[in-house]
């Protein structure tokens, strides 16, 4: 897959190397065209679109509730975060207030999602750089979190558990005990990963000083999430524009100033610990009784019991599932802090039962744009570290 | 919200004070403010919002076009801005006709606009004047048509 080309200056002979689209370290189907001078990267150009499935176009042909299943498949490592972003956007258009109990459960589950997503990241990134063991451990812990999702929604990954107005189902009894078991054991496991990586000489050599992006560059390139916080900018949507009662939780925004791959690693590991803190607070806050979904006739489906026993319930049930509901015309942009950064959902309504336009501002898409800045002037092996710490999910990049 | 209340919004007020021609219209929906800007003014307004020390909209989170076919002007391009230290969001909107869907690129103000504008070009066929590298990004290079336009069918053959 190599060719020799003439450069514009003609000074040095460079070589073009095609990395991907089928390459284990590109985490999906990313292609990076590298122009190399020896082993040094002169130019790196990410080429995307291999996984484009037209999700935004499909959304326009579905009712508002049907879109939720598509949101799972955008960022398949953090489906609940996507569910949340979309549901909040539609709730904003509708002007619906979600019951506190549902809000807290949403917070708890999206924070568990953040843990699960960061666990996948730490494992896969470590295996990219040659540390096999962490991968096996972190996937073991992630599985325990996915079991909680399965217990609640019936699905490990494509949960679709958040619905417009609240949750899909009343959480089954005993679910909080399962959550407690996971969050009690997780900090110890994180210590284990840190023992293996944080002071590991090889790890430091592969990540420290590699893929540096300055704070001003990160802002200019629109980076968000750990990419931005690793460069010292304390921007977290949960703090800056609180949603779903995040303002009632006590947590710190994790930042590092180095802006290199190691800083982004430190931020993500610290974020898992912060998320555990939030989950523990949420467990205290969630009332055992109360609504898991708002009650808005004609928009939110009535309970099973009401549908079976009252004529209005039956009519609403039938109407919601056959023709959907029509929010007032308008446009909203709702941002949430997904594990990868600012996930923005733009929904435009024209007053019909189908969204006129849905746009997902995918953090991976924007973060990936700064890959040339990270990788240029470094060695090929560092490109792997740079792609890794960008933490892209190609499903989200290409949508 | 009444029109005079919208004018009290500090950013809108500031913009009006700065230039009488900068704002075509201000909209408010669910607490979100949208400033509609004439196409010729976009770059000027963008530079002002990004650099004015009391505003500092230094972060462009997203560019989202909407196709209002068959209504003219057909395209709306939404720019979602964030002021990181003032914790404020603002939406800029430019309206473009179907016969001439062209607007000045804002890559010079916010470099992150590069891929957003390429995506808008790819999926909507909106051209960005002065963009350094306006190519398709998601669809194959030889693709015909712009899939997110409303006159592009969702299923079946073109």
Interface residues (C-beta under 8 A of the other chain):
Chain A: X48 X49 X52 X54 X56 X57 X58 X60 X61 X92 X93 X95 X219 X220 X221 X222 X224 X233 X235 X240 X241 X330 X331 X332 X333 X335 X342 X344 X346 X348 X356 X357 X359 X361 X365 X366 X369 X398 X399
Chain B: X29 X30 X32 X34 X58 X59 X60 X61 X62 X64 X66 X67 X78 X80 X82 X84 X87 X89 X91 X110 X111 X112 X114 X115 X116 X123 X136 X137 X138 X139 X140 X147 X148 X154 X155
